[in-house]
Amino acid sequence: MKLEIRVVLRNLGLLLLVLSAVIASVAVFAAYERWTGGPKAGGDLAALLITAGFSAACGGVLVRAGRRPGSLLGQREAFLLVAASWLVAAAVAAIPFRIWATLRVDATELTPVAVHAFDRYINCYFEAMSGLTTTGSTVVSALSTLPRSLLLWRALTQWLGGLGIVVLFVAVLPMLGGGSRRVYRIEAPGPSPDGVTPRIQDTARVLWLIYSGLTVIEILVLKTCGMGWFDAACHTFATLATGGFGTQDASMGPYSSAVQIVVIVFMIFAGINFALYHKLLQRQWRAVRKDPELRVYLGVLLVATVIVTISLSLRAPAPSAQTPAPSVAANVHDAAFQVVSLQTTTGFCTTDFDQWGFVAKAVLLTLMFIGGSAGSTGGGIKVVRIMIVAKVLWAEIEHAYRPKVVRPVRIGKAVIDADLKLNTIVYLLGIAVLFCLGTSLLMFFESSSELDITSAATAAAATLNNIGPGLAKVGPTQNFAGFSDPSKIVMSILMLLGRLEVFTVVALLSPKFWREE
């Protein structure tokens, strides 16, 4: 069948109209800041209005060029729409940063580092892609010198990307028709996202209502703990999206222990399959309590926290009058925050974990690849895939010494069929290949700057798994501004591949995809 490009263009145009409305709402906030005499750096309102108008104009052109609303998306059109949506949305989301850097009124109030962050479009695109894919890697230093409207826009890009801008599209725009199921299945994270209602559009709406409800609750709780409304909103958007964009260079370090504990709790919530929340609302307590992936997810968090706490306690420096030894409670707190942050792929930090010992850093690096649950906003491989691979491996070991035993592989009561086994193993192989390839490309493009292997490998892992910080030169106190433009392009691609879980993007590179059947 012929690839229906026009139906893709129409739906892409509708998505741009939605994005334009969101940007316009941030422009309203910028106008309010000006009207009330709040902190401002100049140029942000114009940048947002220009971008909103440009996005609306492009969206209108694409809608007009597309087919009638009744047109349906086939499988190939759905693949193309999902991939194009992220690429185009990032391109538009980057524009306010670049225009602001050009139109800023009084650059003398800004540090040279902050001004330099958005002096090239590739930096802006990297920041926008990092936001929408909920990666949290940044090229910006001196965040407090940026206009609050742009900080809000950074946070909103993550919130929109949390459950997926395309899932939001399915929820609010019913004209996708039968194609909505294809789009949802391609976009929703995880190997087998559970539908919570018979209709995909209703499922998308339910998940976004739950997501929005948790957002409101966390904002209120953070406000109660002493955060201002602005910081509470920005950190909530980043927490529930497992993104990690904050408003301070020191991430969550400057905030109170109460605030950090609240963030830990909601990061854990964000890493859970959102379909389980729907079951809770339906009072299916037993089904949630016995969910095998949830049990393993929480178990890994607990075990990793214990191991890191022990590592921190054993490496604690000898106490002195000037530097007393950290308490066990402080070690537990730091370990729990970093373990939860990196497994859920949020990327917030309260301390420089790059200074921790080998065991603690090895645990954190492992958690970067494990990630959250399927159907959550977290990135990484996903807990259920690790479970499937472990079950398949054990089954093969058992088959070696009991060749006559035929035992189905199960996750809970569900039997894992051969197709899902193969899909999972191929996915893990793909992640391994991309990780090695990404590391090699970063080493090649940064050969003149003598980038060390730890920095290159963890930069590749952090962007591919949508984590944010890595180790060494991309550690929690560093950023990605020092990388060359080709390296930023590589890492932007890794972010997209990680967010769409490889297959969607790779399928578009196959000549057979574009060939008429």
C-alpha positions in Angstrom: 0.0 0.0 0.0 1.1 3.6 -0.7 2.4 5.5 2.3 -0.2 8.2 3.0 2.0 11.2 3.8 -0.8 13.7 3.8 -2.6 12.1 6.7 0.6 12.2 8.7 1.1 15.9 7.8 -2.4 16.7 9.0 -2.0 15.1 12.3 1.4 16.6 12.7 -0.1 20.0 12.1 -2.7 19.4 14.7 0.0 18.5 17.2 1.8 21.8 16.4 -1.4 23.7 17.1 -1.6 22.0 20.5 2.1 22.9 21.2 1.4 26.5 20.1 -1.4 26.8 22.7 1.0 25.5 25.4 3.7 28.0 24.4 1.1 30.8 24.4 0.2 29.9 27.9 3.8 30.3 29.0 3.8 33.7 27.2 0.8 34.7 29.4 3.0 33.8 32.5 5.8 35.9 31.1 3.4 38.8 30.6 2.1 38.4 34.1 5.7 38.5 35.4 6.3 41.8 33.6 3.0 43.3 34.8 3.7 42.4 38.5 7.3 43.6 38.3 8.7 40.1 38.9 12.3 39.1 37.9 12.9 39.3 34.2 15.8 39.3 31.8 14.2 40.7 28.7 13.3 39.1 25.4 11.5 36.1 26.8 7.9 37.3 26.1 8.7 38.2 22.5 10.5 34.9 22.1 7.5 32.9 23.3 5.0 34.9 21.3 7.0 34.6 18.1 7.4 30.8 18.6 3.7 30.3 19.4 2.7 32.2 16.2 5.3 30.3 14.1 4.1 27.0 15.5 0.4 27.9 14.9 1.2 29.0 11.3 3.1 25.9 10.5 0.4 23.7 12.1 -2.3 25.5 10.0 -0.3 24.9 6.8 0.2 21.2 7.5 -3.5 20.7 8.5 -4.6 22.4 5.2 -2.2 20.2 3.2 -3.4 17.0 4.9 -6.3 14.8 4.2 -9.8 15.1 5.6 -10.4 14.4 9.3 -11.9 11.0 8.5 -8.6 9.6 7.1 -7.1 6.8 9.2 -3.5 6.0 10.1 -2.1 2.7 9.0 0.8 1.0 10.7 3.5 2.8 8.7 1.8 6.2 9.0 1.7 5.7 12.8 5.4 4.9 13.0 6.2 8.0 10.9 3.9 10.2 12.9 5.3 9.2 16.2 9.0 9.7 15.2 8.2 13.0 13.3 6.2 14.3 16.2 9.2 14.1 18.6 11.7 15.6 16.0 9.4 18.4 15.0 8.2 19.2 18.6 11.9 19.4 19.7 12.7 21.7 16.8 9.8 24.1 17.8 10.4 23.8 21.5 14.0 25.0 21.0 13.0 28.2 19.2 12.2 30.3 22.4 15.7 29.7 23.8 17.4 30.8 20.6 15.2 33.9 20.0 15.6 34.9 23.6 19.4 34.7 23.3 19.1 37.0 20.2 16.6 39.4 21.6 17.8 39.7 25.2 17.5 43.3 26.2 20.2 43.7 28.9 22.8 41.0 28.6 25.0 42.7 31.2 22.8 41.3 34.0 23.5 37.7 32.8 26.7 35.7 33.3 28.7 34.9 30.1 28.1 31.2 30.7 24.3 31.6 30.7 24.4 33.8 27.6 26.6 31.3 25.8 24.3 28.4 26.5 21.9 29.3 23.7 24.2 31.1 21.3 23.8 28.2 18.8 20.6 26.4 17.7 22.1 23.0 18.3 22.4 23.8 22.0 18.8 24.9 22.0 17.7 21.7 20.2 19.7 19.6 22.6 18.0 21.2 25.5 14.6 20.9 24.0 15.1 17.2 23.0 16.4 16.5 26.5 13.3 18.1 27.9 10.7 16.4 25.7 12.4 13.0 26.1 12.6 13.6 29.9 16.3 13.1 29.8 17.3 16.1 31.9 20.8 16.6 30.4 21.5 20.3 30.0 23.9 22.7 28.4 22.9 25.5 30.8 24.9 26.9 33.8 23.7 29.7 36.1 20.1 28.7 35.8 19.0 31.4 38.2 19.9 34.0 35.7 17.5 32.7 33.1 14.0 34.2 32.8 11.5 32.4 34.9 9.3 31.9 31.9 12.0 29.9 30.1 12.6 27.9 33.2 8.9 27.1 33.3 9.0 26.2 29.6 11.9 23.8 30.2 9.9 22.2 33.0 6.8 22.0 30.8 8.6 20.3 28.0 9.4 17.5 30.4 5.9 17.3 31.7 4.5 17.1 28.2 7.0 14.4 27.3 6.4 12.4 30.5 3.5 10.2 29.3 4.3 11.3 25.8 3.1 14.2 23.7 1.7 11.7 21.2 -0.4 10.0 23.9 -1.6 13.5 24.9 -2.5 14.0 21.3 -4.5 10.7 21.2 -6.3 11.8 24.4 -7.4 15.2 23.3 -7.8 14.8 19.5 -10.3 12.0 18.6 -9.9 12.5 14.8 -7.2 9.9 14.8 -9.9 7.4 14.7 -8.8 3.8 14.4 -5.2 4.9 14.0 -5.1 6.0 17.7 -4.5 2.4 18.8 -1.5 2.1 16.6 -0.1 5.4 17.7 -0.7 4.6 21.4 1.0 1.2 21.1 4.0 2.6 19.4 4.4 5.6 21.7 3.5 4.1 25.1 6.7 3.1 27.0 7.4 -0.6 27.9 7.1 -3.9 26.1 3.4 -4.5 26.8 1.5 -1.5 28.2 -1.8 -2.6 29.8 -4.9 -1.0 28.5 -7.1 0.2 31.3 -10.3 0.8 29.3 -11.6 -0.9 26.1 -11.0 2.2 24.0 -7.5 3.6 23.5 -8.7 7.2 23.6 -10.3 6.6 26.9 -7.2 4.9 28.2 -5.1 7.9 27.2 -7.5 10.2 28.9 -7.5 8.2 32.1 -3.7 8.1 32.2 -3.5 11.8 31.7 -6.1 12.5 34.3 -4.1 10.4 36.8 -0.9 12.1 35.7 -2.5 15.5 36.1 -4.0 14.6 39.5 -0.6 13.5 40.9 0.8 16.8 39.5 -1.6 18.9 41.5 -1.1 16.8 44.7 2.7 17.1 44.5 2.6 20.9 43.9 0.4 21.3 47.0 2.6 19.1 49.1 5.8 20.8 48.1 4.2 24.2 48.8 3.3 23.0 52.2 6.9 22.0 52.8 8.1 25.5 52.2 8.7 25.7 48.4 7.4 28.7 46.5 4.6 28.1 43.9 7.0 28.6 41.0 9.6 26.2 42.2 7.0 23.7 43.4 5.4 23.6 39.9 8.7 23.3 38.0 10.0 20.5 40.2 6.7 18.7 40.1 6.7 18.8 36.3 10.2 17.4 36.3 9.6 14.8 39.1 6.4 13.1 37.7 7.9 13.2 34.2 11.2 11.7 35.6 13.0 14.5 33.8 15.2 16.2 36.3 15.2 19.8 35.0 15.4 22.0 38.1 15.6 25.8 38.7 19.0 25.7 40.6 22.4 24.5 39.4 22.8 22.4 42.5 19.6 20.5 41.6 17.7 19.5 44.8 20.7 20.2 47.1 19.6 23.7 48.3 16.2 22.4 49.5 15.1 21.1 52.8 15.1 17.4 53.8 11.3 17.5 53.9 11.2 18.7 50.3 13.7 16.0 49.2 11.7 13.3 50.9 8.5 14.4 49.1 10.4 14.3 45.8 11.7 10.7 46.6 8.1 9.6 47.2 6.8 11.1 44.0 9.8 9.8 41.9 8.9 6.3 43.1 5.3 7.0 42.1 6.4 8.1 38.7 8.4 4.9 38.1 5.3 2.7 38.7 3.1 1.5 35.8 0.3 4.1 35.6 -2.2 1.4 34.8 -1.8 0.2 38.5 -3.2 3.6 39.6 -6.3 3.0 37.6 -6.7 -0.4 39.3 -6.3 1.4 42.7 -9.1 3.7 41.8 -11.2 0.7 41.0 -10.2 -0.8 44.4 -8.4 -3.7 42.9 -6.0 -3.8 45.8 -5.1 -7.4 45.5 -4.1 -7.1 41.8 -1.8 -4.2 42.6 -0.3 -5.8 45.7 0.6 -8.9 43.8 1.8 -7.2 40.6 5.2 -9.0 40.0 6.9 -6.0 38.3 5.9 -3.7 41.1 7.4 -6.0 43.6 10.7 -6.4 41.8 10.8 -2.6 41.1 10.4 -1.8 44.8 12.7 -4.6 45.8 15.5 -3.4 43.6 15.2 0.1 45.0 15.4 -1.2 48.6 18.4 -3.5 48.0 20.3 -0.8 46.1 19.6 1.7 48.8 21.0 -0.7 51.4 24.1 -1.5 49.4 24.9 2.2 48.7 24.3 3.1 52.3 26.7 0.5 53.5 29.3 1.7 50.9 28.9 5.3 52.1 29.2 4.3 55.7 32.4 2.3 55.1 34.0 5.1 53.1 33.1 7.8 55.6 36.2 9.9 56.5 37.5 9.8 60.0 35.6 12.3 62.1 37.3 15.4 63.4 36.3 18.6 65.2 35.8 20.4 61.9 34.2 17.6 59.9 32.1 15.2 62.0 31.3 11.8 60.4 27.9 11.8 58.6 25.2 10.0 60.5 23.6 6.8 59.4 20.4 8.7 58.7 22.2 11.1 56.4 23.8 8.3 54.5 20.4 6.5 54.2 18.9 9.7 52.9 21.6 10.4 50.3 21.6 6.8 49.2 17.8 6.6 48.9 17.6 9.9 46.9 20.3 9.0 44.4 19.1 5.4 44.0 15.5 6.4 43.4 16.5 9.3 41.2 18.7 7.2 38.9 16.6 4.1 38.7 13.5 6.1 37.8 15.7 8.0 35.4 14.8 11.4 36.9 18.3 12.6 37.4 17.9 15.0 40.3 20.7 14.9 42.9 21.3 16.1 46.4 25.1 15.5 46.4 28.0 14.9 44.1 27.7 11.1 43.8 30.7 11.2 41.4 32.8 11.4 44.6 31.4 8.2 46.0 33.2 4.9 46.0 33.4 2.3 43.3 30.7 0.0 44.7 28.2 2.9 45.1 28.8 4.2 41.6 28.7 0.7 40.1 25.2 0.3 41.6 24.0 3.6 40.3 25.3 2.8 36.8 23.5 -0.5 36.8 20.3 1.3 37.9 20.6 3.6 34.9 20.1 0.7 32.6 17.3 -1.0 34.6 15.0 2.0 34.7 11.4 2.2 35.8 8.4 0.0 35.2 6.7 -0.5 31.8 3.9 2.0 31.4 5.6 4.5 33.7 7.2 7.9 32.8 10.7 6.4 33.5 13.2 5.5 30.9 15.8 2.7 30.8 15.3 -0.9 29.7 12.4 -1.3 32.1 12.1 -3.7 35.0 9.7 -6.1 33.3 12.3 -6.7 30.4 15.0 -7.5 33.0 12.5 -10.0 34.6 11.8 -11.6 31.2 15.5 -12.0 30.3 16.2 -13.4 33.7 13.4 -15.9 33.4 14.5 -16.9 29.9 18.1 -17.3 31.0 17.1 -19.5 33.9 14.8 -21.6 31.7 17.7 -22.2 29.3 20.0 -23.2 32.1 17.3 -25.6 33.4 16.8 -27.0 29.9 20.6 -27.8 29.7 20.4 -30.3 32.6 16.7 -31.3 32.2 16.2 -31.4 28.4 12.9 -33.2 28.6 11.3 -30.6 30.9 9.1 -28.2 29.1 8.2 -25.3 31.4 6.5 -22.1 30.1 8.1 -18.8 31.1 5.8 -16.8 33.2 5.7 -13.3 34.7 3.1 -13.7 37.4 0.3 -15.6 35.8 1.0 -14.4 32.3 2.8 -16.7 30.0 5.5 -15.0 27.9 5.2 -16.2 24.3 8.1 -16.7 21.9 7.5 -13.4 20.1 7.8 -11.4 23.3 10.9 -13.3 24.4 12.6 -12.6 21.1 11.5 -9.0 21.1 12.9 -8.4 24.6 16.2 -10.1 23.8 16.6 -8.2 20.5 15.8 -4.9 22.4 18.5 -5.5 25.0 20.9 -6.4 22.2 19.9 -3.1 20.4 20.5 -1.1 23.6 24.0 -2.7 24.0 24.9 -2.0 20.4 23.7 1.6 20.6 25.5 2.1 23.9 28.8 0.9 22.4 28.2 2.9 19.2 27.3 6.0 21.0 30.3 5.8 23.3 32.6 5.2 20.3 31.2 8.2 18.4 31.6 10.5 21.4 35.2 9.4 21.8 35.8 10.0 18.1 34.2 13.4 17.9 35.8 14.5 21.2 39.3 13.1 20.4 40.8 16.6 20.3 39.5 17.3 23.8 40.8 14.0 25.2 37.5 12.9 26.6 38.0 10.0 29.0 36.1 6.7 28.5 34.2 7.1 31.8 32.7 10.4 30.6 32.0 9.2 27.1 30.4 5.9 28.3 28.2 7.5 31.0 27.2 10.3 28.6 26.0 7.7 26.2 24.2 5.8 28.9 22.7 8.9 30.4 21.2 10.1 27.1 20.2 6.7 25.8 18.4 5.7 29.0 17.0 9.3 29.4 18.8 9.7 32.8 20.4 13.2 32.7 23.7 13.2 34.6 26.5 10.7 34.3 30.0 10.5 35.8 33.3 12.4 35.5 32.9 15.3 33.0 29.2 14.8 32.8 28.7 14.2 36.6 26.0 15.8 38.7 28.0 19.1 39.1 28.8 19.3 35.4 26.8 19.8 32.2 27.0 18.9 28.5 27.9 22.4 27.2 31.5 21.4 26.5 30.7 18.7 23.9 31.1 19.5 20.2 28.1 20.0 17.9 28.5 16.5 16.3 28.5 15.0 19.8 25.3 16.9 20.7 23.6 15.6 17.6 24.7 12.0 18.5 23.3 12.4 22.0 20.1 14.0 20.8 19.6 10.9 18.6 20.3 8.6 21.5 17.7 10.5 23.6 15.1 9.9 20.9 16.0 6.3 20.4 15.8 5.7 24.2 12.5 7.5 24.5 10.9 5.7 21.6 12.6 2.4 22.6 14.7 1.9 19.4 12.3 0.0 17.1 10.2 3.0 16.0 13.1 5.0 14.8 15.2 2.1 13.4 12.1 0.9 11.4 12.1 4.3 9.5 15.7 3.6 8.4 14.7 0.4 6.6 14.3 0.8 2.8 11.4 -1.7 3.0 9.5 0.8 5.2 9.3 3.3 2.3 8.7 0.8 -0.4 5.1 0.4 -1.8 3.7 -3.1 -1.3 
